[in-house]
Each structure stands twice: as C-alpha cells, then as structure tokens.
C-alpha cells in the first residue's frame, strides 16, 4: 500500500518504512507526526481524493533535522554599483521514517499534525497547540493593512514593493524594516513560498536595503 501526501508545497509518494526528507517541520527527533493532506491511497483498492482522501493520514517518526545540498546563486542588478554578490543557501529539512498509512480514522489517532517550522508557520504551531486562541489569531491576521502600517515603516521604499505587495507583507505580520533585516535563509524561503515571490527577496536585495534604511 502507498499514499501520496502533500507538505511544504510538494507531493510525495510513500510506503511504510520509507525514509523521507521534507521541508522543515516543527518537531524534534523521536517525535511522531501525522500528515493529514493525503491526495491518494494506492494498493488493491486505490482511492483518489477530491482533492483529499477523507479520514486518511500518513504517520511518521522524526529521525533528525538536516540541511539540503548547498545552492549557489549570483545576484546582479543593472545600473547599481556594488550590488553584485554570490550567496549560498542550504534548505532546512526534516528526515522522517514513515511508520503507518491510515485509510481512515486519522482524526481519532491522537498524533499531532505535521506543521512547517518557518517564521510564519511557527504561529500556526502555537495556534494548533492552543485552540482557544485560534479566533484571536485569525482576528489579528485580518486587520486592515492601514492599521498594520500605522506603527510600522513605509515598506514601499524597498525596491519592487508597491502598495499591493506592501499590503500582503502587512497581512503576514511584516511591518518594519527591522523584521526584514533580521530574516534568515529559512525565513526568506518560507516567505517566498507563502507569497509566491519566486526569489524576489534575494533578487531585489531586500535584507540589505532594509538594513541601510534602518541606519537612515
């Protein structure tokens, strides 16, 4: 029997006993996690989800938190001196061993859901651990962009950021240059995926720009 699961914006075909590397999860080595986004179950009686298979899940044990192979990229902007630089990135990953594939009863298993460990996802982890605060978190995330910007910086000063993009950043809790200047590689990758930036953050050099704007 096999299953096709979705996590970190990617799909994986797995069977019991498989070793799997996925985008970093909020879990420690030895913990058991459960993937609830199952797109298909295969075997003698295949089941295809619409889009998910109801009640199905894949459980796995966290083996270790690792890093992927180094990826080198060269950033160059036209007509701007001193902006050429080479940067390396190693994606943070979680190594898992698939222990069980559930065709039904996932909601009653008692195993915690597998949740990404990025800067935005960390908020989701806390909300999952404290259901009573979910409503408050949702309300805070829905605040108008104008209110979010009231005590923040003018993010439109960053190259390539207009009113629409600034609003998206506000909706994801990013309102100041200090936040952007403090982003790690993992934060950049998470924001790229969350807002479909397709490498814009590194291409435009937002982190360096934010650091300069803080200095004034």
Long-range contacts (C-beta under 8 A, 24 or more apart in sequence): 1-41, 1-42, 1-43, 1-101, 2-41, 2-42, 2-43, 2-101, 3-38, 3-40, 3-41, 3-42, 3-56, 3-58, 3-101, 4-38, 4-39, 4-40, 4-42, 5-35, 5-37, 5-38, 5-39, 5-58, 6-35, 6-37, 6-38, 6-39, 7-35, 7-37, 7-114, 7-116, 8-116, 8-193, 9-193, 11-39, 14-58, 14-98, 14-101, 15-98, 15-101, 16-98, 16-99, 16-100, 16-101, 17-97, 17-98, 18-97, 18-98, 19-63, 19-95, 19-96, 19-97, 19-98, 20-60, 20-95, 20-96, 20-97, 20-98, 21-66, 21-68, 21-93, 21-94, 21-95, 21-96, 22-93, 22-94, 22-96, 22-114, 23-91, 23-92, 23-93, 23-94, 23-116, 24-65, 24-92, 24-93, 24-94, 24-116, 24-117, 24-118, 24-186, 25-62, 25-94, 25-114, 25-115, 25-116, 25-117, 26-115, 26-116, 26-117, 26-121, 26-122, 26-125, 27-62, 27-94, 27-112, 27-114, 27-117, 28-62, 28-65, 29-62, 29-63, 29-64, 29-65, 30-61, 30-62, 31-61, 31-62, 31-112, 32-59, 32-60, 32-61, 32-62, 32-99, 32-111, 32-112, 33-59, 33-60, 33-61, 33-62, 33-96, 33-111, 33-112, 33-113, 33-114, 34-58, 34-59, 34-60, 34-106, 34-109, 34-111, 34-112, 34-113, 34-114, 35-59, 35-60, 35-113, 35-114, 36-106, 36-113, 36-114, 41-101, 41-103, 47-103, 53-103, 55-102, 55-103, 55-104, 55-105, 55-106, 55-107, 56-101, 56-102, 56-103, 56-104, 56-106, 57-101, 57-102, 57-106, 57-109, 57-111, 58-98, 58-100, 58-101, 58-102, 59-98, 59-99, 59-100, 59-101, 59-102, 59-109, 59-111, 60-96, 60-97, 60-98, 60-99, 60-114, 61-96, 61-97, 61-99, 62-94, 62-95, 62-96, 63-95, 63-96, 63-97, 64-94, 64-95, 65-92, 65-93, 65-94, 65-95, 66-92, 66-93, 66-94, 66-95, 67-91, 67-92, 67-93, 68-92, 68-93, 73-199, 73-202, 75-202, 75-203, 75-205, 77-203, 77-204, 77-205, 83-205, 87-202, 89-185, 89-189, 90-185, 91-189, 92-117, 92-185, 92-186, 116-190, 117-186, 118-186, 118-187, 118-189, 118-190, 118-191, 118-193, 118-194, 119-183, 119-186, 119-187, 119-190, 119-191, 120-172, 120-173, 120-190, 120-191, 120-194, 121-190, 123-173, 141-171, 141-173, 145-170, 145-171, 148-175, 149-175, 151-175, 152-176, 153-177, 153-213, 155-180, 157-209, 157-213, 158-204, 158-206, 158-209, 158-210, 158-213, 159-204, 159-205, 159-206, 159-209, 160-200, 160-204, 161-206, 168-195, 169-195, 177-210, 177-211, 177-213, 177-214, 178-210, 178-214, 180-206, 180-207, 180-210, 181-207, 181-210, 181-211, 181-214, 183-207
